[in-house]
Amino acid sequence: MIVKYNLLKKEKDTKARYGKLETNYGTYETPMFMPVGTKATVKMLTPDELYEMKAGIILSNTYHLWLRPGEDLIAKAGGLHKFMNYNGPILTDCGGFQVFSLVKNKKDITEEGVHFKSHIDGSKLFLTPEKSIEIQNKLDSDIAMSFDECPAASASYEYLKNSVERTLRWAARCKKVHNNPRQALFGIVQGGAYEDLRKLSAIETVKMNFDGYAIGGVANDGESKEDMYKAIDYSVPYLPDDKARYLMGVGEPADLLEGVVRGVDLFDCVLSTRIARHGNAFTRYGKINLKNLKFREDFTPIEDSCDCYCCKNFTKAYIRHLLLADESLGARLLSIHNTRFLIKMMEEIREAIKNDNLLQYKEDFMNKYESKKREVK
């Protein structure tokens, strides 16, 4: 079967939704945070650790897997799930975000596809909507994404309008060639922070009847939080209630809350493992850096209330020692904690939606999360 979204409740004071997503690997509650496994691995984490922290869908990236080890090898292994031994649902990004970050000249973006150079060896590559879907069909993920153009946050209105129209044409081409009956295909809404472009993109994308819809172009360098929230507000009213809504590339706790309040169901981001590799941890009172001297003799867990493997077994002082000694276990433990932190946060958000008190939860959470910033001021 393909992924099916079931809306079970709308929160009374916001646009937040509680639902369940049926997949080939079980049914999962939404809103949901999806850890990112770009190259067929969530950095530092094993599948068993992901199960233990109650992860549901995870992400892998079409562009990176196309370059190595190649979609044909993964298909030969039995598909992405068997290749990486993850017994849960997987979403594959179309590769557009990565590809457009590598484009050096706008003339390399053509109606047919995108010319760019490999970040590995500089070889010339050409990715089209059809090729992106072909790769994802072979990867056999549970959710594939249509190939879209992802312009810079600084792009002009005129450029964004042409880009939205091109993305719509590419979406139709993706829909036409998609042929994996076990795989859902999501369309992507673009349009920057312009209300008319988001409306156009959403309405025309929905007309194509995708299995779900993503709000793209919101995690670009240089984009303000205000523009991100506008992009959501301008897109959501035109997306159907009976399909999942996915905000791409967003993982800051405050942004997760803002997205949920605005009606988003799915989120993904590399942040939980990325900041871990730099010694940072999410806590109820904001991010902390475990390399800081003040943790040298701190023999308490990162969070007393956290149920992750890291917090149940290790202290801040020990993790600090690992980080300063350049032992990889330090980054692994922080990756476990940070990823579980976001997943657990979404569990609490779901309960708040069920109890119609999401705004109170948001206020309480943010008062604690930003308390250290207020202390600094």
WOLINNOR-V845190 format. One record per residue. N is the residue number from 0. RES is the residue in three letters. OMEGA is omega as a letter, one per 30 degrees, with the letter a starting at -180 (NA if undefined). D_CENTER is the distance of its C-alpha to the mean C-alpha in Angstrom with 1 decimal. Layout:
BEGIN
{{N:RES:OMEGA:D_CENTER} {N:RES:OMEGA:D_CENTER}}
END
This chain:
BEGIN
{{0:MET:l:22.8} {1:ILE:a:19.6} {2:VAL:l:16.9} {3:LYS:l:18.6} {4:TYR:l:17.5} {5:ASN:l:20.3} {6:LEU:a:20.5} {7:LEU:a:22.6} {8:LYS:l:22.9} {9:LYS:a:22.4} {10:GLU:a:22.9} {11:LYS:a:26.3} {12:ASP:a:25.6} {13:THR:l:22.2} {14:LYS:a:20.0} {15:ALA:a:18.0} {16:ARG:l:17.9} {17:TYR:a:18.2} {18:GLY:l:17.9} {19:LYS:a:17.7} {20:LEU:l:15.9} {21:GLU:a:18.5} {22:THR:l:17.6} {23:ASN:a:19.8} {24:TYR:l:19.0} {25:GLY:a:19.7} {26:THR:a:18.8} {27:TYR:a:15.9} {28:GLU:l:15.9} {29:THR:g:13.6} {30:PRO:a:12.2} {31:MET:l:9.8} {32:PHE:a:7.2} {33:MET:l:5.8} {34:PRO:a:6.9} {35:VAL:l:6.6} {36:GLY:a:10.1} {37:THR:a:10.5} {38:LYS:a:14.2} {39:ALA:l:14.6} {40:THR:l:14.4} {41:VAL:a:12.2} {42:LYS:l:14.4} {43:MET:a:17.4} {44:LEU:l:16.7} {45:THR:l:18.6} {46:PRO:l:17.8} {47:ASP:l:20.4} {48:GLU:l:18.8} {49:LEU:l:15.5} {50:TYR:a:17.8} {51:GLU:l:19.8} {52:MET:l:17.0} {53:LYS:l:16.2} {54:ALA:l:12.8} {55:GLY:l:12.3} {56:ILE:l:9.9} {57:ILE:a:8.5} {58:LEU:l:7.2} {59:SER:a:10.0} {60:ASN:a:10.9} {61:THR:a:14.0} {62:TYR:a:15.5} {63:HIS:a:15.8} {64:LEU:l:17.0} {65:TRP:a:19.4} {66:LEU:l:21.0} {67:ARG:g:21.3} {68:PRO:a:22.4} {69:GLY:a:22.4} {70:GLU:a:21.5} {71:ASP:l:25.1} {72:LEU:l:25.3} {73:ILE:l:22.3} {74:ALA:l:23.9} {75:LYS:l:27.1} {76:ALA:a:25.6} {77:GLY:a:24.8} {78:GLY:a:21.2} {79:LEU:a:18.0} {80:HIS:a:18.4} {81:LYS:a:21.9} {82:PHE:a:21.3} {83:MET:l:18.9} {84:ASN:l:20.5} {85:TYR:a:17.5} {86:ASN:l:19.0} {87:GLY:a:16.0} {88:PRO:l:13.7} {89:ILE:l:11.6} {90:LEU:l:9.5} {91:THR:l:10.3} {92:ASP:a:9.1} {93:CYS:a:12.5} {94:GLY:a:13.0} {95:GLY:a:13.9} {96:PHE:a:12.0} {97:GLN:a:13.7} {98:VAL:a:16.9} {99:PHE:l:17.5} {100:SER:a:17.1} {101:LEU:a:20.0} {102:VAL:a:22.2} {103:LYS:a:25.3} {104:ASN:a:27.1} {105:LYS:l:26.3} {106:LYS:l:29.0} {107:ASP:l:26.9} {108:ILE:a:24.7} {109:THR:l:27.0} {110:GLU:a:27.1} {111:GLU:a:27.0} {112:GLY:a:24.0} {113:VAL:l:23.1} {114:HIS:l:25.3} {115:PHE:l:24.0} {116:LYS:l:24.7} {117:SER:l:23.1} {118:HIS:a:21.8} {119:ILE:a:23.6} {120:ASP:l:27.1} {121:GLY:l:27.3} {122:SER:a:28.2} {123:LYS:a:27.9} {124:LEU:l:25.3} {125:PHE:a:24.8} {126:LEU:l:21.8} {127:THR:l:22.4} {128:PRO:a:20.6} {129:GLU:a:22.9} {130:LYS:l:22.1} {131:SER:l:18.3} {132:ILE:l:19.0} {133:GLU:l:21.7} {134:ILE:a:19.6} {135:GLN:l:17.0} {136:ASN:a:20.0} {137:LYS:l:21.4} {138:LEU:l:18.4} {139:ASP:l:18.7} {140:SER:l:15.1} {141:ASP:l:14.9} {142:ILE:l:12.7} {143:ALA:l:13.2} {144:MET:l:12.1} {145:SER:a:15.1} {146:PHE:a:15.9} {147:ASP:l:15.8} {148:GLU:a:17.2} {149:CYS:a:15.0} {150:PRO:l:17.9} {151:ALA:l:18.2} {152:ALA:a:18.2} {153:SER:a:21.9} {154:ALA:a:22.7} {155:SER:l:25.6} {156:TYR:a:25.9} {157:GLU:a:27.9} {158:TYR:a:25.4} {159:LEU:l:22.5} {160:LYS:l:24.8} {161:ASN:l:25.6} {162:SER:l:22.1} {163:VAL:a:21.1} {164:GLU:l:24.2} {165:ARG:l:23.4} {166:THR:l:19.8} {167:LEU:l:21.6} {168:ARG:l:24.1} {169:TRP:l:21.6} {170:ALA:l:19.8} {171:ALA:l:23.3} {172:ARG:l:23.9} {173:CYS:a:20.8} {174:LYS:a:21.9} {175:LYS:a:25.4} {176:VAL:a:24.7} {177:HIS:a:22.1} {178:ASN:l:24.2} {179:ASN:a:22.5} {180:PRO:l:23.7} {181:ARG:a:21.4} {182:GLN:l:18.2} {183:ALA:l:16.6} {184:LEU:l:15.8} {185:PHE:l:13.6} {186:GLY:a:14.8} {187:ILE:l:13.2} {188:VAL:l:14.9} {189:GLN:l:15.8} {190:GLY:l:18.7} {191:GLY:a:17.9} {192:ALA:a:19.4} {193:TYR:a:22.3} {194:GLU:a:23.0} {195:ASP:a:25.1} {196:LEU:l:22.7} {197:ARG:l:19.7} {198:LYS:l:22.3} {199:LEU:a:23.6} {200:SER:a:20.3} {201:ALA:a:19.3} {202:ILE:a:22.8} {203:GLU:l:23.3} {204:THR:l:20.0} {205:VAL:l:20.8} {206:LYS:a:24.3} {207:MET:l:23.0} {208:ASN:l:22.0} {209:PHE:a:18.6} {210:ASP:l:17.4} {211:GLY:a:14.4} {212:TYR:l:13.1} {213:ALA:l:10.2} {214:ILE:a:10.8} {215:GLY:l:10.4} {216:GLY:a:12.1} {217:VAL:a:11.0} {218:ALA:a:9.8} {219:ASN:l:13.0} {220:ASP:l:15.6} {221:GLY:a:18.3} {222:GLU:l:16.7} {223:SER:l:18.0} {224:LYS:a:16.5} {225:GLU:l:19.1} {226:ASP:l:18.0} {227:MET:a:14.3} {228:TYR:l:15.9} {229:LYS:a:18.4} {230:ALA:l:16.0} {231:ILE:a:14.6} {232:ASP:a:18.3} {233:TYR:a:19.6} {234:SER:a:17.3} {235:VAL:a:17.1} {236:PRO:a:21.0} {237:TYR:l:21.1} {238:LEU:a:18.6} {239:PRO:l:20.3} {240:ASP:a:20.4} {241:ASP:l:20.4} {242:LYS:l:17.1} {243:ALA:l:13.5} {244:ARG:a:11.7} {245:TYR:l:8.0} {246:LEU:a:6.9} {247:MET:l:4.9} {248:GLY:a:4.2} {249:VAL:a:5.8} {250:GLY:l:7.0} {251:GLU:a:10.8} {252:PRO:l:12.7} {253:ALA:a:14.6} {254:ASP:l:11.8} {255:LEU:l:10.5} {256:LEU:a:14.2} {257:GLU:l:14.8} {258:GLY:l:12.1} {259:VAL:l:13.6} {260:VAL:a:17.0} {261:ARG:l:16.5} {262:GLY:a:15.6} {263:VAL:a:11.9} {264:ASP:a:11.1} {265:LEU:l:7.5} {266:PHE:l:4.5} {267:ASP:l:1.6} {268:CYS:l:4.1} {269:VAL:a:7.4} {270:LEU:a:9.5} {271:SER:l:10.9} {272:THR:a:12.6} {273:ARG:a:13.2} {274:ILE:l:15.3} {275:ALA:a:16.9} {276:ARG:l:18.4} {277:HIS:l:20.0} {278:GLY:a:21.5} {279:ASN:l:19.4} {280:ALA:l:18.7} {281:PHE:l:17.2} {282:THR:l:20.2} {283:ARG:a:21.3} {284:TYR:l:23.2} {285:GLY:l:20.6} {286:LYS:l:19.6} {287:ILE:l:22.5} {288:ASN:a:23.5} {289:LEU:l:25.3} {290:LYS:a:27.3} {291:ASN:a:29.2} {292:LEU:a:32.9} {293:LYS:l:32.9} {294:PHE:a:31.1} {295:ARG:a:33.8} {296:GLU:l:35.7} {297:ASP:a:33.1} {298:PHE:l:33.5} {299:THR:l:31.1} {300:PRO:l:27.6} {301:ILE:l:24.6} {302:GLU:l:24.6} {303:ASP:a:27.5} {304:SER:a:25.6} {305:CYS:a:22.6} {306:ASP:a:23.0} {307:CYS:a:21.1} {308:TYR:a:23.2} {309:CYS:a:23.2} {310:CYS:l:24.6} {311:LYS:a:27.0} {312:ASN:a:28.6} {313:PHE:a:28.4} {314:THR:l:29.4} {315:LYS:a:28.1} {316:ALA:a:31.3} {317:TYR:l:30.6} {318:ILE:l:27.0} {319:ARG:l:28.4} {320:HIS:a:31.1} {321:LEU:a:28.6} {322:LEU:a:26.7} {323:LEU:l:30.0} {324:ALA:a:31.4} {325:ASP:l:28.4} {326:GLU:a:27.9} {327:SER:l:24.5} {328:LEU:l:24.7} {329:GLY:l:24.0} {330:ALA:l:20.5} {331:ARG:a:20.0} {332:LEU:l:21.1} {333:LEU:l:19.0} {334:SER:l:15.8} {335:ILE:a:17.0} {336:HIS:a:17.7} {337:ASN:a:14.6} {338:THR:l:12.3} {339:ARG:l:14.9} {340:PHE:a:15.2} {341:LEU:l:11.8} {342:ILE:l:12.4} {343:LYS:l:15.9} {344:MET:l:15.2} {345:MET:l:13.5} {346:GLU:l:16.6} {347:GLU:l:18.8} {348:ILE:l:17.1} {349:ARG:l:17.8} {350:GLU:l:21.4} {351:ALA:l:21.8} {352:ILE:a:21.0} {353:LYS:a:23.5} {354:ASN:l:26.0} {355:ASP:l:25.6} {356:ASN:a:25.2} {357:LEU:a:21.7} {358:LEU:l:23.1} {359:GLN:l:25.3} {360:TYR:a:22.5} {361:LYS:a:20.6} {362:GLU:a:23.8} {363:ASP:a:24.7} {364:PHE:a:21.3} {365:MET:l:21.3} {366:ASN:l:25.0} {367:LYS:a:24.5} {368:TYR:a:21.4} {369:GLU:a:23.1} {370:SER:l:26.6} {371:LYS:l:26.8} {372:LYS:a:26.1} {373:ARG:l:29.0} {374:GLU:a:31.2} {375:VAL:a:30.7} {376:LYS:NA:31.9}}
END
